[in-house]
Structures are given as structure tokens and as C-alpha cells.
Amino acid sequence: MHGRNNPLPPVIQEIQRGALTQQYGAPAISSRKSKGDSSRPQANWWIIEPVAQALAVAERLSWHETHVFATMTPPSEGGPAGRGRAGISAADDIDFFIETVNATRHLTGVEEIPPGRVRPHMFRKTMSIIASQQPDGDIALGIQLKHAARRALANRLTGAYGKPDAKWAKEFDTDLQTAAAQKLVGLLQARRTGATIAVGPGATRFHAGLDKVNAVIEANSTLRAYVADERLEITLLRDEFANLHLGTVNHCLWNAPTAECQNQLPPAQRGQAPLLGACQPSRCRNSVLTLSHERIWRMEEADLVEFLKKKLSKPLREQAQTRLAEVRSATAQIDKLKENI
């Protein structure tokens, strides 16, 4: 990597060889805290396994004797690049990367990177928007912003940081639809035999949409000859289920007028997007359950049964019993689904 100016000193600049460790049984990085603390104390940061693997690879590739991340000095005129110092300068490295890519296009054949200012925060913003738009991506984004061990404490910063602006909106809407369609391909193929593959209040509408896509595919043998089957399926599913929101508890066939989650909102705020915190998956007409959701519902059912064995106040017991009835309504539907397979 290349750098010319003194970089800001984030934690990554200080990571040295042998930094991988464990903190209370979980993988961690041992380094010096340099942001906002002039004393620069040694500390541990919890990480997830992919980060540990990436750090191990970076350590093997690093030329520096002590540090994992280090700069390369720019090449002198007519000479090669040389070894610099520990740490990186992200802005300079990005500029150097763009210059190198554009200067070697005649060898690599890649497209030219257009002129413009590119800085690290732009990559973070772009990635956060993509992550927040993907199914359950808010969890991944919360981990990235709050570190793995503090995901449960993630606040509104997660949602705000991942909120797209007008410049990104069109691209990410398409990206979200494609991601959802890719996950639906298996259900679409299973539906071709006429099998019931979903239950819940929105199941009839869901099956109708899948049947419509299958009918289009079946009627267009010429189209199938020119487009790979799965690619065609994804394209048609993306168009048919443009408002689908995939989830771990249920899938939402978003339709504002029939959405239970909108009932508690002021009229001016309704109809914009599903309100996940107010979702009523067992009774909302937009809700669909598949076998992929069974494990979550079974776990909640078991937890509620155990909870009701405790000594509880009357209001709390009634609340838990009401919720258990809702959960058992969902698991009973899943049981019928399994019987039909």
C-alpha cells in the first residue's frame, strides 16, 4: 500500500503481528486505542470469525517486521516503489489505486475509473445502505457500526447511517428486489408441482404470484431458449414481488392498506414502509410463513411455555398466554404445511 502524508491514527494503524487473541472465550484483536485517547492504552476488541481470518491473511502478506498494515512509498521517476512505514493513509492509498488502475488499463482491460473525489467514508456509506436493504441486513449493519459484542445496544444510528439518499435510491431498490427474488427461486420451483409451500394470511396471494410467474415461463419456450432458466426466474420474480420483504420470522408482501403494522401510526406517516417493530405475522394479511421460519416459531413457543411455569402476576400471565395462542396458531399452520409436503 502507498502513502505520503501522516495518516489519522485509527486502531487498524496500530495492529501488530500476533494481535489475534481471545477475550472471555471469544475471538478478539489486541491493539492500542488511539482514537480520542492520548494515553493510547492497550486494549482488546471483540471480532467475528471472518475478521480473524482476514487479519491472519493480511499478517502473512505484510512486509513490515512488526505491523500488519504498512505503506509503500511512491515510485521515483523511472524507479520501483519502495517500502515505507507502519500504518496506512487511506486517502492516498485510494488515489494511488485509482491512478494505477487507469494507468494499466491497456494491460488489464478494465474500465477506466472516472475522475472524482473518492474517500473511505463513501465506501462505508455505500456498503451500509446495501447491507441495511438486504434481508436481515440491519443485523449485519449493526455489527459493523457497534462491534459484534455490542449488537444488542445498537441504536438509531444504525438505521440513519444505512438510509439511502436520492443518489443511491434507484440502484438499491433494484438490488433489494433481486436479492429477494434469488431467495424465492427454490419456492417457485417447488410450486410448479402444485405443492403448498407457504401458509399464513398472505399465502393465497403469494401462491397466486408464484403461479403467475410459472405460467409466464411455461408459455414462453422461446424466451427460455435465450435466457438461462434461473436468470429468467429471478427477473420475473423481481417484477412480480417488487414489494416483498424477506425476514427470519415471516415474509411480508407489503401492501400498506392491509398492513397491521400501520394501524398505530398517524395517517400522515402510513404507507411508507413496513414497521417491523409492530409486525403481526400471525394475522396480518401481508404475512407469509414458510418452512424456513419454523425454527424461530418453535423456539418462541418453547420459551413461552417455560415462562408460564413461573409465578407471574395476573396481567403478565394473561399477556404471555395471549402471545402463546398467537404463536401456536402459526405453528399449527406450519404443521399443516408439513403434512402437505
Order of alpha helices (4+ residues) and beta strands (2+ residues): alpha-beta-beta-beta-alpha-beta-beta-alpha-alpha-alpha-alpha-alpha-alpha-alpha-alpha-alpha-beta-beta-beta-alpha-alpha
